[in-house]
Amino acid sequence: MGKIPTPQMVSLLKDNFATVNLESSDALQRKPVYRLIDPFSDDRSIKEESWRLIEESFNVFLSLNNKGYFTIHDVAYCRQENRPYEFPNVSEIEGKKNQFHNYIRSLDKGNRFISLENVFPNTVNNCPYDYGDFGKLFDDFPDDIGITFDLGHYTISLAMYAYGIKRKTENNFVLLDRDIEFLSFMGEREKRLGIEANKKSLSTLVKETMQSLGDRVKVIHCTNVRGVDNVYDAGFLDGILNLKEIIEVSKAKCVVPEVHNEDYIRYDESKKLITYLNSLL
């Protein structure tokens, strides 16, 4: 969601679903200019708007009697600068990461309602800026905050790293040409994953990662990295991932199918899909 949930939205969720998970958007706005959330931006307006969106959305979540988890993307260094810019050093990235995680802890107050979602290393939706420099790999996630494991995001990351190690890299950057231009940061960890992704199927790597994280994973965002006209068709479970195997090895509390916004209000069909996916846990 790019906006704070309205009372009407909340009422629909409370009345139609046994458990309600909410997620803070990764963007303050998408049109006419894509502006990413960054609660520690040097731009005061971006910083204050980010705080407002996250905190007011979280307060709405806390008001629910049937609340599950509140998901925030594990990214807080969304370089809101025009290219070219100087890449931050490792200590600067670590400082931003620790600052962001301490902010999350201060919001959650030890209740463990908040879980952090993995992102992927590229610009999205023709956004002129890059995602931050942490949150793509689970090494960047603190042990005391839950994880929302986005299967699509992680698979995209693995595929990009596997593709990236086949190309000439310079200063640990590799330019990936797809529908839009991607700028991927290829550190040593990312290169190791890229090598692994050339040896094993992406589905196997996702399954192994899910299993290794154990009960740190609270929520699974479920997609099979493919577009379907109707996500409620049987084809939802078909794709490059073996969703059944991945979900079965997880210790997540719930699985959330990622669908188009207009499909979330198709309550009866949503319930059937959610019930099936959660039966695999």
HELIX and SHEET records of a PDB file:
HELIX    1   1 PRO A    7  ASN A   16  1                                  10    
HELIX    2   2 ARG A   44  LEU A   62  1                                  19    
HELIX    3   3 VAL A   90  ASP A  108  1                                  19    
HELIX    4   4 PHE A  138  ASP A  140  5                                   3    
HELIX    5   5 LEU A  151  GLY A  164  1                                  14    
HELIX    6   6 GLU A  188  LYS A  199  1                                  12    
HELIX    7   7 LEU A  202  LEU A  213  1                                  12    
HELIX    8   8 GLY A  214  ARG A  216  5                                   3    
HELIX    9   9 ALA A  234  LEU A  237  5                                   4    
HELIX   10  10 LEU A  243  GLU A  248  1                                   6    
HELIX   11  11 ASN A  261  ASP A  263  5                                   3    
HELIX   12  12 TYR A  267  SER A  279  1                                  13    
SHEET    1   A 6 VAL A  20  GLU A  23  0                                        
SHEET    2   A 6 LYS A  67  HIS A  73  1                                        
SHEET    3   A 6 ILE A 114  GLU A 117  1                                        
SHEET    4   A 6 GLY A 146  ASP A 150  1                                        
SHEET    5   A 6 VAL A 217  CYS A 222  1                                        
SHEET    6   A 6 CYS A 254  PRO A 257  1                                        
SHEET    1   B 2 ALA A  27  GLN A  29  0                                        
SHEET    2   B 2 ARG A  35  LEU A  36 -1                                        
SHEET    1   C 2 PHE A 173  ASP A 177  0                                        
SHEET    2   C 2 GLU A 181  PHE A 185 -1                                        
END                                                                             
